[in-house]
Amino acid sequence: MKTTLISSLLLLVSFQVSAQKKFAQLDQELPTPNEYHTASGAPGHNYYQQKADYKMNLVIDDATQKLSGFETITYTNNSPDRLDYLWLQLDQNIYDENSDTKLIEVEKMEDFKSMGDIRKRDFKYDGGFKIEQITNTSGQKMSYFINKTMLRIDLEKPLMPHTSITFQVKWWYNINDRMQVGGRSGYEYFEKDQNYLYTIAQFFPRMCVYNDVTGWQNKQFLGRGEFTLPFGDYEVNITVPADHVVAATGECQNYSSILTADQKKRLEQARKSDVPVIIVTQAEAEKAEADKAKKTKTWTYKATNVRDFAFATSRKFIWDAQNMPVNGKNVLCMSYYPKEGNPLWERYSTKLVAHTIKTYSKYTVDYPYPVAISVHSKWIGMEYPMICFNGGRPEADGTYTEGEKYGMWGVIIHEVGHNFFPMIINSDERQWTWMDEGLNTFVQYLTEQEWERGYPSRRGPAYMMADYMRGDKSTISPIMTNSESIMQFGNNAYGKPATALNILRETIMGRELFDYAFKTYCERWKFKHPTPADFFRTMEDASAVDLDWFWRGWFYGTDNVDITIDDVKWFQLNTMNPTIEKGIKEEQNAQKDPFIGDTRNKTEIAQTVNEKDPNIDDFYGNRNIYFVDALDKKEYEEFCAKLDAKDLAYLNSNKQFYEISFKNVGGLVMPLIIEFTFTDGTTEVRRIPAEIWRVYEEKVSKVFIFDKEVKSFRLDPFLETADTDLNNNTWPREMQATRYQLYKQEQTRKENPMQRQLRLDELQKKN
């Protein structure tokens, strides 16, 4: 007996745990709170982070496309730990001939669809850092070891807590041709005028992050997982051909000796203007393209409290700028672009930069830096503090498609937005791509919608994730997957997190609660290193909304949303009034669809026995006749006498009861949003929190009470839950047609609408 009881209890406990796994708390998955990262999601009282300051002298050799550099790094150990060695990142080493990036790439011959693909695969160039020396400030050589994209400096004496070390590195490398080998930075060659445009990043040996979460974040750079860097101050001298224009992280310290008098005047005008002002004109850029200066100039930039440094340089640059005030502080928004970027870039780029800085500041933190820059370069979208490199190039004749325009708008908003994630809210990109790309894509969506009403955003709305989430699970990873292990990178790290945040904002939490919690997270972790747990915990801490089920389903799992209206039952209260009830029964029988046998019997059976013999029928003889006798009335009166007035009124209120059964087909629990359409044409929406699934994860039911009859039911009427099958969301069922293309045309490049209009205009002129 005891054994049976214990077994029964264990079975019950097992059932309860199994039944509630989707709503189990995340305590076991999240790291234990501590003095550095608290249970509330805020930095702890002993939170620390390291500091890395750089002074650099750089030279671009425009004849050989070579970058040479000499840097002095001052590294401050703010941790409670002694450090026996230091780790630096050598990201350019992915271009080494024997780099892991090339070796681990999975390839098939069918991947090479053109001669260009083959040439790119077989292209060889001498890439990677050439470290000439590493010394202390006295000039003594320091011991170091290079492990692929990481460099370890072995210290003679440990770096003790709250002390600093200064050392120097001399290096050079061959800048990569982005058109040949790709890359986040490099150069583009313009054959027509024989000039180069350099977008330079990951160009110097950079300190790794050391913290309480990972120790040294020295995970190898394979190309996809981006960069994890400590904050610091920079002073950088950049020597380039004298006719080059340089854009860089920070503020230029020597415009007075670099720019012409006219350019300095225009720059001062731009600082006060709310519309873009041209500083370097297209005519000036074209003159520089033709003349090609032989001498050099040095541009000096300083930046305070940034996690990285990047720059762009070219004699082809047109340069414009305008001011954008943010909470009383002026931000100089600028764009640098070759003439090949016009007319798109002159018309839109700087305005987009200013709009992005303004909108992101509203939803996250006030933009803290003095400048924000967008640089145009073909086929690229990449971000760094205060500066980003963006694609979006029109045709040679200046025309462009609508898609090219929106593509340019989107990439500028996205890359400028990266100033906030991860340049300010400084997450570990090497490990968690979604913490910068996903959060940034979400705020990008908000920014796009404030740029143009009805902006056709690529990512953000829930329904846009349905195709991905219903796909083959073998190619889908949880969002909480390391950057290098994701198969569908864009959907996983950009689209799905952005969709999840949109659903939180619009459906789960509401805009007011979400915006407050999201801004709290941003304020808590600006200029710090947050983890996923800090984000999850802050969103709950600042909103009083338990979201563990949401993080578990959306971020730790691969289930999709597919909730169906499985069944609907309709009930009305029996009034017990014989006159009413028997009348209703008679009406229902009259409306009942006839059984096929009864229909045929009317003609095939000429006469039944009781129709021939009148003695057959008795008291119950005619079942289709309903009557009310005195006894029925008396019993009803006695029944009513036992009820109070309120109960009697409710009994006769003609309330309509609907029991709806919902089935969780996809596995991912979500709120139930049901739209009821009544027989009089009116509608009503009811919202049921996701917690309705907390015990019964596969099937639940709910009773709804109305004063009028419902004609139809629709689940997720506003497409806000990313439901992957809308055909089972209605009752009665409404199937959605898929447009089948019978005649498929070959996809060939045709003239864009602007080119077509120009051609028509020319024809009209001739006629």
C-alpha positions in Angstrom: 0.0 0.0 0.0 2.8 2.4 0.9 4.7 1.5 -2.3 1.6 2.2 -4.4 1.0 5.6 -2.6 4.7 6.7 -3.1 4.5 5.6 -6.8 1.3 7.6 -7.2 2.9 10.7 -5.6 6.0 10.4 -7.8 3.8 10.0 -10.9 1.8 13.1 -9.9 5.0 15.2 -9.3 6.4 14.0 -12.6 3.2 15.0 -14.4 3.2 18.4 -12.8 6.9 19.1 -13.7 6.3 17.9 -17.3 3.1 19.8 -17.6 4.7 23.1 -16.5 8.1 22.9 -18.3 7.2 25.8 -20.6 6.5 28.0 -17.6 9.4 26.8 -15.4 11.6 29.6 -14.2 14.9 30.2 -15.9 16.9 30.0 -12.6 18.8 26.9 -13.8 19.7 28.3 -17.2 20.8 31.8 -16.0 24.1 32.4 -14.1 23.8 32.8 -10.3 23.5 36.5 -9.4 26.6 37.9 -7.7 28.3 41.2 -6.6 29.0 42.0 -10.3 25.7 41.1 -11.9 22.7 41.3 -9.6 19.4 39.3 -9.6 17.6 42.5 -10.7 19.7 42.7 -13.9 21.7 45.7 -12.7 25.5 46.1 -12.3 26.5 44.9 -8.8 28.2 47.0 -6.1 31.6 45.5 -7.1 31.1 45.6 -10.8 34.3 46.5 -12.6 35.7 46.7 -16.2 39.1 47.2 -17.6 40.3 50.3 -19.5 42.5 50.4 -22.6 43.9 53.7 -23.9 45.6 54.0 -27.3 47.9 56.5 -29.0 48.6 55.6 -32.6 50.5 56.9 -35.6 49.2 55.4 -38.9 50.3 55.7 -42.5 48.3 54.7 -45.6 50.5 54.1 -48.6 48.2 54.8 -51.5 50.6 53.3 -54.0 50.9 49.9 -52.4 47.6 49.8 -50.4 49.6 49.2 -47.2 48.8 50.4 -43.7 51.7 50.8 -41.2 51.1 51.6 -37.6 52.8 52.2 -34.2 50.7 52.2 -31.1 51.2 52.8 -27.4 48.7 51.0 -25.3 48.0 51.8 -21.6 46.0 49.0 -20.0 44.5 49.4 -16.6 43.6 46.4 -14.5 40.5 47.4 -12.5 39.7 43.8 -11.6 40.4 42.2 -8.2 42.6 39.7 -10.0 46.3 39.6 -10.8 47.0 39.1 -14.5 50.1 37.1 -15.5 49.5 37.8 -19.2 47.5 40.0 -21.6 45.5 39.0 -24.6 45.2 41.1 -27.8 43.0 40.5 -30.9 44.6 40.2 -34.3 41.5 40.2 -36.5 43.3 40.8 -39.8 44.8 37.4 -39.4 41.7 35.8 -40.9 43.2 36.9 -44.2 46.3 34.7 -43.5 46.5 31.9 -46.1 46.3 29.3 -43.4 43.6 30.9 -41.2 40.9 28.8 -39.7 38.3 30.9 -41.4 39.3 29.4 -44.7 40.0 25.9 -43.5 36.6 25.3 -41.7 34.4 26.6 -44.5 32.1 23.9 -45.9 32.3 23.8 -49.7 30.7 22.1 -52.6 31.5 22.6 -56.3 27.8 23.5 -56.9 28.5 26.6 -54.7 30.6 28.0 -57.5 28.1 29.3 -60.0 30.3 31.7 -62.0 33.9 32.3 -62.9 33.8 35.2 -60.4 33.0 32.8 -57.6 35.9 30.6 -58.6 38.3 33.5 -58.9 37.3 34.8 -55.5 37.8 31.3 -53.9 41.2 30.9 -55.6 42.3 34.6 -55.0 45.5 34.8 -53.0 47.0 37.8 -51.3 49.5 38.3 -48.5 47.1 39.2 -45.7 47.3 39.3 -41.9 49.2 41.4 -39.4 53.0 41.6 -39.7 54.1 42.3 -36.1 57.5 43.9 -36.2 58.0 44.4 -32.5 56.4 44.6 -29.1 58.3 46.6 -26.4 57.9 48.2 -23.1 58.3 52.0 -22.7 62.0 51.5 -22.2 62.3 49.9 -25.6 62.9 46.4 -24.2 61.3 43.6 -26.1 58.4 41.8 -24.5 57.7 38.1 -24.9 54.7 37.2 -26.9 53.0 34.3 -28.7 50.5 34.5 -31.6 47.7 31.9 -31.7 46.0 32.6 -35.0 43.8 35.7 -34.4 45.0 36.1 -30.8 48.2 37.4 -29.3 49.4 36.7 -25.8 51.9 39.0 -24.1 53.7 37.2 -21.2 54.5 39.7 -18.5 57.7 39.6 -16.5 55.8 40.8 -13.5 52.1 40.2 -12.9 49.8 43.2 -13.4 48.3 43.6 -10.0 44.7 44.9 -9.3 44.2 48.6 -9.8 47.5 49.1 -11.6 48.4 49.9 -15.2 50.9 48.8 -17.8 52.1 50.7 -20.9 53.6 49.0 -23.9 54.2 49.6 -27.6 53.4 47.6 -30.8 54.8 48.2 -34.3 53.0 46.5 -37.2 51.9 46.7 -40.8 49.6 44.8 -43.2 48.4 44.7 -46.8 44.9 46.2 -47.0 42.5 43.8 -48.5 40.6 44.5 -51.7 37.0 44.1 -50.6 35.8 43.6 -54.1 38.1 40.5 -54.4 38.2 38.9 -51.0 35.3 40.6 -49.2 35.6 41.8 -45.6 34.2 44.3 -43.1 36.9 46.8 -44.1 39.4 47.3 -46.9 39.6 49.3 -50.0 37.6 49.8 -53.2 39.3 50.6 -56.5 37.6 52.9 -59.0 39.0 51.9 -62.3 37.6 54.9 -64.3 39.5 57.5 -62.4 42.1 55.2 -60.9 41.5 56.1 -57.3 40.9 54.3 -54.0 38.4 54.5 -51.2 39.6 53.1 -47.9 37.2 52.0 -45.1 39.6 50.9 -42.4 38.7 48.9 -39.3 40.1 46.0 -37.2 43.4 47.5 -38.3 45.4 47.5 -35.1 46.2 44.9 -32.4 43.4 45.5 -29.8 43.0 44.5 -26.2 40.6 41.7 -25.4 38.0 42.1 -22.7 38.7 40.6 -19.3 35.8 40.4 -16.9 34.0 38.3 -14.2 31.9 36.4 -16.8 34.4 34.9 -19.3 37.8 35.9 -17.9 39.7 36.8 -21.1 37.3 36.8 -24.0 39.8 35.3 -26.4 37.5 33.2 -28.5 39.1 33.1 -32.0 37.7 35.5 -34.6 36.3 33.4 -37.5 34.6 36.2 -39.4 31.0 36.1 -38.2 31.1 36.6 -34.4 32.1 40.2 -34.1 34.0 42.2 -31.6 34.2 42.4 -27.8 36.3 45.3 -26.6 37.0 47.4 -23.5 36.4 51.2 -23.4 39.2 53.7 -23.5 40.5 57.0 -24.9 42.2 57.3 -28.3 44.6 59.8 -29.9 45.3 58.9 -33.5 47.4 60.5 -36.2 46.5 59.4 -39.7 48.9 60.2 -42.5 47.4 60.0 -46.0 47.8 61.7 -49.4 47.4 65.5 -49.0 44.2 65.6 -51.1 42.5 62.9 -49.1 39.5 63.6 -46.8 39.5 61.6 -43.6 36.5 60.6 -41.5 37.1 58.9 -38.2 35.9 58.0 -34.8 36.1 61.1 -32.6 36.8 64.7 -33.3 39.4 66.1 -35.6 41.9 68.2 -33.8 43.5 70.0 -36.7 40.8 71.1 -39.2 42.4 74.6 -39.0 45.5 73.3 -40.9 43.8 70.7 -43.0 40.8 72.4 -44.6 40.6 75.4 -46.9 39.2 78.7 -45.8 35.9 78.0 -47.7 35.6 74.5 -46.2 36.2 75.7 -42.7 33.5 78.4 -43.2 31.0 75.7 -44.5 31.8 73.4 -41.6 30.9 76.2 -39.1 27.7 76.8 -41.0 26.9 73.1 -40.8 27.4 73.1 -37.0 24.4 75.4 -36.7 22.2 74.1 -39.6 19.2 71.8 -39.3 19.7 70.7 -42.9 22.8 69.3 -44.6 25.5 71.7 -45.7 28.1 70.7 -48.3 31.6 71.0 -46.8 33.7 69.4 -49.6 31.8 69.8 -52.9 31.6 67.4 -55.8 33.7 69.8 -57.9 36.4 69.8 -55.3 36.4 66.0 -55.0 36.6 65.6 -58.8 39.5 68.0 -59.0 41.3 65.9 -56.4 40.5 62.7 -58.3 42.2 64.1 -61.4 45.2 65.8 -59.8 46.3 63.1 -57.4 48.5 64.8 -54.8 52.0 63.4 -54.2 52.5 64.9 -50.8 50.9 63.8 -47.6 49.0 65.3 -44.7 48.4 64.1 -41.2 44.9 64.2 -39.6 44.7 64.0 -35.8 41.6 62.6 -34.1 40.7 62.2 -30.4 37.9 60.1 -28.9 37.0 59.6 -25.3 35.4 56.6 -23.7 34.9 54.5 -26.9 35.4 50.8 -27.4 37.0 50.9 -30.8 38.4 53.2 -33.6 37.8 53.2 -37.3 38.4 55.6 -40.2 37.8 56.1 -43.9 39.9 58.1 -46.4 39.7 59.0 -50.0 40.3 61.9 -52.4 36.9 61.0 -53.9 34.9 62.1 -50.8 32.2 64.6 -50.9 31.4 65.7 -47.4 28.3 67.2 -45.9 27.0 67.8 -42.4 24.2 69.1 -40.2 23.5 69.6 -36.5 21.1 67.4 -34.4 20.5 68.5 -30.8 20.0 65.7 -28.3 18.7 66.8 -24.9 20.5 70.2 -25.1 23.7 68.7 -26.6 24.7 69.2 -30.3 25.7 66.2 -32.4 27.3 66.9 -35.8 25.8 64.4 -38.2 28.0 63.9 -41.3 28.2 61.9 -44.5 31.2 61.1 -46.8 30.6 59.7 -50.2 32.1 59.5 -53.7 30.2 61.0 -56.6 29.1 57.5 -57.5 26.8 57.6 -54.5 24.8 60.5 -55.8 22.0 61.5 -56.1 21.0 59.2 -53.3 23.6 60.1 -50.8 23.5 63.8 -51.0 19.8 63.8 -50.7 19.3 61.3 -47.9 22.4 60.1 -45.9 23.0 62.9 -43.4 19.2 63.4 -42.8 19.0 59.7 -42.0 21.9 59.9 -39.6 20.3 62.8 -37.8 16.9 61.0 -37.6 18.5 57.9 -36.3 20.4 59.6 -33.6 17.3 61.5 -32.5 15.0 58.4 -32.5 17.4 56.0 -30.8 18.1 58.5 -28.1 14.3 58.5 -27.4 14.1 54.8 -27.0 17.5 54.0 -25.4 19.9 56.6 -24.0 20.9 60.1 -25.1 23.6 59.9 -27.7 26.7 60.8 -25.8 29.3 61.5 -28.6 29.9 64.8 -30.5 29.7 63.3 -34.0 27.9 60.6 -36.0 29.2 59.6 -39.4 27.9 57.6 -42.4 30.5 56.7 -45.1 29.5 55.2 -48.5 31.3 52.2 -49.8 29.9 49.5 -52.2 28.5 46.3 -50.8 29.1 47.0 -47.1 27.3 47.7 -43.9 29.5 47.8 -40.8 29.6 49.8 -37.6 32.1 51.4 -35.3 32.0 54.2 -32.7 30.7 57.4 -34.3 31.3 56.1 -37.8 29.8 53.4 -40.0 30.3 52.2 -43.6 27.2 51.7 -45.7 26.2 50.5 -49.2 23.4 51.7 -51.4 24.8 52.8 -54.8 22.6 54.0 -57.7 23.2 53.0 -61.3 25.9 54.8 -63.3 23.2 57.1 -64.8 22.0 58.1 -61.3 18.8 56.1 -61.4 17.9 53.5 -58.8 15.1 51.1 -58.0 12.7 51.6 -55.0 14.4 48.6 -53.5 17.8 50.2 -53.7 16.6 53.3 -52.1 15.0 51.5 -49.2 18.0 49.3 -48.9 20.2 52.3 -48.5 17.8 53.9 -46.0 17.7 50.7 -44.0 21.4 50.0 -43.9 22.2 53.6 -42.8 19.6 53.5 -40.0 20.8 50.1 -38.9 24.6 50.9 -38.9 24.2 54.3 -37.3 21.9 52.6 -34.7 24.8 50.3 -33.8 26.3 53.3 -32.0 23.9 52.3 -29.3 24.2 48.5 -29.6 27.0 47.6 -29.0 29.1 50.7 -29.0 27.5 52.2 -25.9 25.5 49.3 -24.5 28.6 47.1 -24.9 27.5 43.4 -25.2 29.8 40.5 -26.1 29.3 40.3 -29.8 31.8 37.4 -30.2 29.4 35.2 -28.1 25.9 36.7 -28.5 25.2 38.3 -31.8 21.5 38.8 -31.0 22.4 41.2 -28.1 23.6 43.8 -30.6 22.0 42.8 -34.0 18.6 41.8 -32.6 18.1 44.7 -30.2 19.4 47.1 -32.9 17.1 45.7 -35.6 14.2 46.2 -33.2 15.0 49.9 -32.7 15.7 50.2 -36.4 12.2 49.1 -37.1 10.8 51.8 -34.7 13.1 54.4 -36.4 12.0 53.4 -39.9 8.4 53.7 -39.0 9.0 57.3 -37.8 10.9 58.1 -41.0 8.1 57.2 -43.4 4.5 56.2 -42.6 4.1 52.6 -43.8 7.8 52.1 -44.3 8.3 48.6 -45.7 10.6 47.3 -43.0 12.3 44.0 -43.7 12.2 42.9 -40.1 10.2 43.6 -37.0 6.5 42.8 -37.5 5.6 39.4 -36.1 4.0 37.9 -39.3 7.3 38.4 -41.2 8.9 35.7 -39.0 6.3 33.0 -39.7 8.0 31.5 -42.8 11.3 31.1 -40.9 9.7 29.7 -37.8 7.6 27.1 -39.6 10.7 25.9 -41.5 12.9 22.8 -41.2 14.0 22.6 -37.6 17.2 21.0 -38.5 18.4 24.3 -39.9 17.0 26.5 -37.1 19.0 27.2 -33.9 17.8 28.8 -30.7 18.6 32.5 -30.5 20.8 31.6 -27.5 23.4 30.1 -29.8 27.0 31.2 -30.2 27.5 33.4 -33.3 29.6 30.9 -35.2 27.2 28.0 -34.8 24.1 29.6 -36.3 22.9 28.3 -39.7 20.3 30.9 -40.7 22.2 33.9 -39.3 20.0 36.8 -40.5 16.8 35.2 -39.3 18.2 34.0 -36.0 20.3 36.9 -34.9 18.5 39.8 -36.5 14.9 38.9 -37.4 13.7 36.6 -34.6 15.0 38.7 -31.7 13.6 41.9 -33.2 10.2 40.1 -33.7 10.3 38.9 -30.1 10.8 42.4 -28.8 8.1 43.7 -31.0 5.7 41.1 -29.6 6.7 42.0 -26.0 6.1 45.6 -26.7 2.8 45.3 -28.6 1.2 42.2 -27.2 2.7 40.8 -24.0 3.7 43.9 -22.0 2.3 46.9 -23.8 4.2 49.9 -25.0 4.4 51.8 -21.7 5.7 49.0 -19.6 8.1 47.7 -22.3 9.5 51.1 -23.2 10.2 51.9 -19.5 11.9 48.5 -18.9 13.9 48.6 -22.2 15.2 52.1 -21.5 16.1 51.0 -17.9 18.2 48.2 -19.4 20.0 50.7 -21.7 20.6 53.2 -18.9 21.9 50.6 -16.5 24.4 49.1 -19.0 25.6 52.1 -21.1 29.4 52.0 -21.2 29.3 48.6 -19.5 29.3 45.0 -20.6 25.9 43.4 -20.1 25.1 39.7 -20.5 21.9 38.0 -21.7 20.8 37.4 -18.1 21.2 41.1 -17.4 18.7 41.9 -20.2 16.2 39.2 -19.3 16.3 40.1 -15.6 16.1 43.9 -16.1 13.1 43.6 -18.4 11.2 41.7 -15.7 12.6 43.7 -12.8 11.5 47.0 -14.3 8.0 45.8 -15.4 6.8 43.3 -12.8 6.0 41.0 -15.7 7.2 37.3 -15.4 8.7 36.7 -18.8 10.7 33.5 -18.1 8.2 31.5 -20.2 8.8 34.0 -23.1 12.6 33.9 -22.9 12.5 30.1 -22.7 10.3 29.7 -25.7 11.6 32.4 -28.0 15.3 32.5 -27.0 16.1 29.0 -25.8 13.9 27.0 -28.1 13.0 26.4 -31.7 9.3 25.8 -31.4 7.0 27.8 -33.6 3.7 29.5 -32.9 0.8 27.6 -34.4 -2.3 27.8 -32.2 -5.6 26.6 -33.7 -9.2 27.1 -32.8 -9.9 23.4 -32.4 -13.6 23.4 -31.6 -16.4 25.8 -30.7 -19.5 24.9 -28.7 -22.5 27.2 -28.4 -24.7 27.2 -25.4 -27.8 29.2 -24.4 -29.5 29.1 -20.9 -32.6 27.0 -20.7 -35.2 29.4 -19.3 -37.4 26.5 -18.1 -40.3 28.4 -19.7 -42.3 25.6 -21.6 -43.7 28.1 -24.1 -40.2 29.4 -25.0 -38.3 26.1 -24.8 -40.7 24.0 -26.8 -41.0 26.8 -29.4 -37.2 26.8 -29.7 -37.1 23.1 -30.1 -39.7 23.2 -32.8 -37.7 25.9 -34.6 -34.5 23.9 -34.3 -36.1 20.8 -35.7 -37.5 22.7 -38.6 -34.0 24.1 -39.4 -32.2 20.8 -39.1 -30.7 19.5 -42.3 -32.7 16.4 -43.3 -31.2 12.9 -43.3 -30.9 11.7 -46.9 -32.9 8.6 -46.1 -35.9 10.7 -44.8 -35.8 12.7 -48.0 -36.0 9.7 -50.2 -38.6 8.0 -48.0 -41.0 10.8 -48.6 -41.4 9.6 -52.2 -40.5 6.0 -52.0 -42.8 5.0 -49.1 -46.3 5.7 -50.4 -48.0 5.3 -47.0 -47.0 4.2 -43.5 -49.1 2.0 -41.2 -50.0 4.8 -38.9 -51.1 6.8 -41.8 -53.5 4.0 -42.9 -54.7 3.1 -39.3 -55.9 6.0 -37.1 -55.8 3.8 -34.1 -52.0 3.5 -34.1 -51.2 7.0 -32.8 -51.6 7.5 -29.0 -50.7 10.4 -26.6 -47.2 10.5 -28.0 -48.2 9.8 -31.5 -47.2 12.9 -33.3 -43.6 13.7 -32.3 -43.5 16.8 -34.5 -46.2 18.6 -32.5 -45.1 20.6 -29.4 -47.7 21.8 -27.0 -47.9 23.4 -23.6 -50.5 22.2 -21.2 -51.7 23.6 -17.8 -49.4 21.3 -15.9 -46.3 22.7 -17.7 -47.4 26.2 -16.8 -48.0 25.4 -13.1 -44.6 23.7 -12.7 -42.9 26.7 -14.3 -44.6 29.1 -12.0 -43.5 27.1 -9.0 -39.9 27.1 -10.3 -39.9 30.9 -10.8 -41.2 31.4 -7.3 -38.0 29.8 -5.9 -35.7 32.3 -7.8 -34.9 35.9 -6.8 -35.4 38.7 -9.2 -31.8 38.9 -10.4 -31.5 35.2 -11.1 -34.8 35.2 -13.0 -33.7 38.2 -15.0 -30.4 36.5 -15.9 -32.2 33.3 -16.9 -34.3 35.3 -19.4 -31.5 37.6 -20.6 -30.8 35.6 -23.7 -27.1 35.3 -23.0 -24.9 33.5 -25.5 -22.2 31.1 -24.2 -19.3 29.9 -26.4 -16.8 27.3 -25.3 -13.8 27.5 -27.5 -11.1 24.9 -27.5 -7.5 25.9 -28.5 -4.8 23.5 -29.5 -1.1 24.4 -29.3 0.2 22.7 -32.5 3.5 24.5 -32.9 4.6 24.2 -29.3 5.4 27.8 -28.6 2.9 29.2 -26.1 1.5 32.7 -26.7 -1.4 34.9 -25.6 -4.8 34.2 -27.2 -6.1 37.2 -29.2 -9.6 36.4 -30.4 -11.8 38.6 -32.6 -15.6 37.9 -32.4 -17.7 38.9 -35.3 -21.4 39.1 -34.3 -24.5 38.5 -36.5 -25.2 42.2 -36.5 -21.8 42.9 -38.1 -20.1 44.4 -35.0 -16.8 43.0 -33.7 -15.1 42.6 -30.3 -11.5 41.5 -29.4 -10.6 39.6 -26.2 -7.0 39.1 -25.1 -6.1 36.1 -22.9 -2.5 36.1 -21.4 -0.2 33.3 -22.3 -0.4 32.0 -18.7 -3.6 30.2 -19.7 -1.2 27.5 -20.9 0.7 27.3 -17.6 -0.7 23.8 -16.7 -2.2 22.5 -19.9 0.4 23.1 -22.6 -1.3 21.4 -25.5 -4.9 22.1 -25.3 -7.0 24.6 -23.3 -10.6 25.9 -23.4 -12.3 29.1 -22.5 -15.9 30.2 -22.1 -17.0 33.6 -23.4 -20.4 35.2 -22.6 -22.1 37.7 -24.9 -25.5 39.4 -25.2 -25.7 38.6 -28.9 -24.9 35.8 -31.2 -21.5 35.3 -32.7 -21.2 34.7 -36.4 -17.4 33.8 -36.6 -14.2 33.6 -34.6 -10.7 34.6 -35.6 -7.5 34.0 -33.7 -4.6 36.5 -33.9 -6.6 38.9 -36.1 -3.8 41.5 -36.1 -1.0 39.1 -37.0 0.9 39.9 -33.8 2.0 36.5 -32.6 4.0 35.1 -35.6 1.4 32.3 -36.0 2.7 30.1 -38.8 -0.6 28.7 -40.0 -3.5 31.1 -40.4 -5.8 28.6 -42.0 -6.6 27.0 -38.6 -7.2 30.4 -36.9 -10.8 30.8 -37.9 -14.2 29.2 -37.0 -15.9 28.4 -39.3 -12.7 27.7 -41.3 -11.6 30.2 -43.8 -8.9 29.0 -46.2 -6.4 31.5 -47.6 -5.5 30.9 -51.2 -1.8 30.6 -52.3 -1.2 32.4 -55.6 0.0 29.7 -57.9 2.1 31.0 -60.8 1.3 28.8 -63.8 3.7 30.6 -66.2 7.0 31.3 -64.6 9.2 33.9 -66.3 13.0 34.0 -66.3 14.4 36.5 -63.9 16.4 38.9 -66.1 17.6 42.3 -65.2 15.5 45.0 -66.8 15.7 48.8 -66.7 14.5 50.2 -63.4 11.4 52.5 -63.3 13.5 55.7 -63.2 15.4 54.6 -66.3 12.2 53.7 -68.1 10.8 57.1 -67.3 13.9 58.9 -68.6 13.7 56.9 -71.8 10.0 57.8 -72.2 10.9 61.5 -71.5 13.5 61.3 -74.3 11.1 59.8 -76.7 8.5 62.6 -76.0 11.2 65.2 -76.6 12.0 63.6 -80.0 8.4 63.5 -80.9 
